[in-house]
Amino acid sequence: MRCADSPQRGAALITAMLIAALAAVMVSGMFWSQWSAIAREQTAREQTQARWILRGSIDWARLILREDARNSTADYLGEPWSVPLAEARLSTFLAARGQDSASLPDAWLEGRIVDAQSRFNLRDLAPAGTIDPQALLAFQRLCAALQLPPGVAADIANGIAASSPFRAATQSNVANSPLPLQQLQDLVRLGSTVAQALPKLASEVTLLPQATPVNANTASALVLAAVLGVDADTAQSLVEARKRAYFRNLGDISTLLPQGATVNPQLISVATGYFDAIARVRIDKLEYAERALIQRAGLFSQVVRIQRVPPWLAAAPQGAQSAN
């Protein structure tokens, strides 16, 4: 009897062990599902908190730009808006104002404001749906300085003109008109040659909602040389001169140019109407960053668009201020 019962007891033991293992797997699966749901909820809550904090930082940027407009009609790199905010604990801002921050998450904020008109605006190439020869010439000089293929400037100019709302309004078949170009990444639709040129162009050009001149107080020497039609040495001397005293008007620029060089007010200015406000929030392991395009006209400002961007964009480039 013992010999006959041993296999049965062994089978029963194995069955019990399998049932226990299955129960353990089911329980662990339930715990994993519950933990995943909690983690997703926490991530969603932190993302919501981050977005609200960034909305507040954008309003802060608008306030800084409005106060700047009260004090000066020219925009230059020595003004408060150009000073980046290094990563700081959010609670320190409220503590400085005597507000209770105990209920706030452990959040860190970093950001900066960038002059969007420090770069060549591709919208200048065809502001009314027709290519502007002077703007195209300036852009061709910029592309040549960046060692881009000769046809890139013309391809982009034609694409900007074709997608212009002014031209679309005059076409009989609006449905078949090209999609509007609103941001730099949209230029990839213009062909592989343009797409390959974008990495080099990205640091020197922008695409704003309307045509705007380049701000001589913030533009790089490369862009200044292109829009003013001067050599690299003259452009660099302008950069050095504005470090000593910013340009208050176009006359300040003209006096530093060689004989025969002229200043086109459609392409060059000393003031800015568009700014990029870039901010990053870090809550625990979550990093969230956004870039807002702010339009300023006098004391009035408005957010034109907001987009999520990689967190590293919020950090100020090393030596950015001195390079400009």
Number of C-alpha atoms within 10 A of each C-alpha: 5 7 7 8 10 11 11 11 12 11 12 12 12 12 12 12 12 12 12 12 12 12 12 12 12 12 12 12 12 12 12 12 12 12 12 12 12 12 12 12 12 12 15 12 12 22 18 12 17 25 18 12 18 24 16 12 21 25 15 13 23 24 16 14 26 17 14 18 18 10 9 12 14 18 25 26 18 14 13 13 23 17 15 19 16 14 17 15 16 19 19 13 12 13 12 8 8 9 11 10 14 9 7 11 14 13 20 20 24 23 28 22 27 20 25 26 28 27 25 33 23 24 26 26 28 24 20 17 22 16 19 15 11 15 24 20 17 22 26 21 21 24 21 15 14 14 11 19 13 11 12 22 24 16 16 20 23 18 22 28 25 21 18 22 20 15 15 20 12 10 12 9 9 12 9 9 16 15 15 16 23 14 11 16 12 13 21 16 13 16 13 11 14 20 17 14 19 18 10 13 19 12 12 18 22 17 23 22 15 12 18 25 23 29 27 33 31 29 23 22 21 19 26 30 22 23 26 22 18 17 14 16 11 18 23 16 13 22 22 16 16 19 15 8 12 22 22 19 14 15 10 15 22 14 9 14 17 11 8 5 12 13 16 14 12 14 21 22 23 23 24 24 18 23 22 21 26 29 31 28 29 22 18 11 8 12 18 22 23 23 24 23 22 23 22 18 12 13 13 12 17 14 17 12 11 16 10 14 16 12 19 13 16 26 17 19 11 8 8 8 14 10 13 17
